[in-house]
């Protein structure tokens, strides 16, 4: 099952829960105000690497790899005039590195220091549990090592950006602490990388599955 289908299934589950709770008006106090989170994130990076002007004229190649990273987030929830609805805005930072190795050519890529700004509409099912959607703007530092070495002349690097869509659930197990689970797909599009002897175009996509522990202030 591909990642897009997983997102669609998760969205359908959340939509069903939303409809089941549509008539319940509950307090949204737990979900408003400032909070911070520390999470464990499974990041699956899919890269399509192809020659644009290459010495070997190689065809496109697809590879993917999953890394497990720490994610830090902070957000603020705003109540709205609509029953059970909270709009949160926030920012996140993932300090680790995701990598993909291309065995056929010897090239590999690294994605570092992911940063995002996001908006997160929430629907409170009850006073302790809410479901949410997520729209994010993301930036990462990326490098492609063209010959499998650390030769600086064979490394193409740039900062790339993309849009993410996600869904998830937040549950308070005390009045101050909560657990949060989400899945998000981020598309960085096509980007060209240059070295002294070559040029490649890389299409980058990441699927992030995260479980976080948070505290509300």
N, C-alpha and C positions, 0 to 999 in steps of 0.2 A: 504494500500500500504506500503510495507516494505521499509526500508531505502536504501537498495541496488537498488531497482527499482527507487527510487527518484533520486539517484545519476546517474543512467543510463539515465533517462529522462533529467536531467540537462545537462549531457554531450552531449546528442543529440542536445539540443537547442543551446548550445555553438558551436557545430560543424557546424550546419546550418548557424549560424551567421558568422562563420569563412569563410565558402564557399561563402556567399553572399558578403563579403567584400574583397575577395581574390585579386581582381585587383586594389584595392585602396591603393596607397602608401601615407602614411601620416607621419607627424613628430611624433617622440616618445619622445620628450623632456620632456613632463610632467611625464613620467613614469620612467625616469632615475634619478639616484642620491639617496640621503638618504631621508627617510620618517619615521614617527611614527604614530601609530594608537591606539585608545581606542575604544573597542567594547563591545557590549552586546551579550553574547553567550548563546544559548539554548543547553544544553548538555544532550543528552539522553544516559544513561549508561545501557547497557544490561549485566547481569551477569548470567552465568550458574555455579551453585555451586553444587558440588557432593562429596560424600564420597570416599576417597581413602582407608584409614584405620580408620573407624569411630566406635564409641561405639554403634551407633544406626543403622548403615548400611543403612542409608537413601538413596533414589534414587536422581538422579540429579533433580534440580529445577531451572527454568528460571524465572527471574524477571527483570523489567526495571523501570527506573524512570527518569524524566526530571527535571533538575535544571537550574536556570538562573544565569549566572556568568559574571563577568567583565574579559575582555581579553586585554592584553597589547602586542603590537607588534612593532618591528622596522625592517626595511629592506633597502636594497640598490639595485637599478635597474641598470643593465649594458646594454648598446646598443650592437647590434650585426651587422655583415655585411649583414644579411638577412633583407629585407624590412619588416617593421612593427613589428619585433620581439625584445622583451626585455627579458632578463633573470634576475630575482630578487632572491636574497638570503636574508634570514632573520631569526629572532628568535621571539618566543612569550612566554608569561607567563600568566597563569590563576591562580590567588592566592586563589580562593575559593575552596569549597568542594562539590563533587557529592556523593550521597549516594543511596543505594538500600537496602530495608528492605525485609527480607524473613519471612512472617507472619507465615508460617507453622512450622518452626523450631525455630524462635526467633533470628536467626542470621541476621546480617546486615553488609554491607561493606561501607567503605568510600574511595573515591579517592581524593587526595589532591595535590595542587601545581603542576599543569600540566605545563610542559616545553617542547618546541619543537624547532628544527632547521629545516628549510625548503628551498626548491628551487621552484621557481614559474615562469615558462615560460609564457610570456604574448604575446598576439597579439593585436595590436592597431587597432581598427575599425575606429577611427578617432582621432583627436588631444586630445579629452577629455574622450574617453571611450575605455577600453581594456577588453578582456576576458582572463582568465588564467586557467591553470591547476596547481596542487600543489602536491608535494611529500614531506613528512615530516617524521622526526624521533622524537619520543615522549617518555618522561619519566614522571612517576607519583609516588607519595608515596601512597601506598594502605594498608588498614587494614581490616581484617575480625574479627568481634566480634562474637565469636562462641556461647555464651550463652545469648546474649542480654544484657550483663552487661559491666561495665568498669573494671572488674577484669583483671589485667595485665597478669595473667597466662592463660587467655582465649582469648587472642588477638594475632592473627597472622599478622605480618606486614612485608612488603618488598617494595623495589623500583622495579617497573616493566617498561618495555619499549616495544614499538611497532611502526609499520609503518602506516602512514596515506596517503590517496589519496583524493583529493578534486578538486572542480571546483568553479569558481566565476567570478565576474565582478567588475571592478573599474571605477568610473566616477568622473571626476573633475567638480565641479560646480563653482570654481574660479580657478585662476592660482596656488593657494597655497593649497586649501582645496579639499578633495575628500571624497566620500562615497565608501565603499567596502562591497560587500555581497558575502558570500561563504558558501558552505556545504562541510563537510569533514567527512570521515569515518576512524576511528583509531582502529586497531586491536592489542590488547596486548597479545593475545595467552593464553595458559594454564599455570597457576602458582600454585605451592603447598604452603599451609600455615600450619604451625605447632603450636600447643599449648601443654601444659603439659599432656592433656588427649586425643588429637584428631589430625587428619590431614585431610585437605580438599584440593580439587583442584578446582580452580576457573578460568573460561574462561571469559575474560573481553573485551567488545567492546563498543566504544563510537561513537555517531554521533553528530557532532557539527555544528550548524547553527548559523552564526555570521553576524551581521551588525556593521560596524565600521565607525568612523569618523577619517580621517587622515589628516596630514599636511606634505607637502613636503618642504624640505629646499633647 
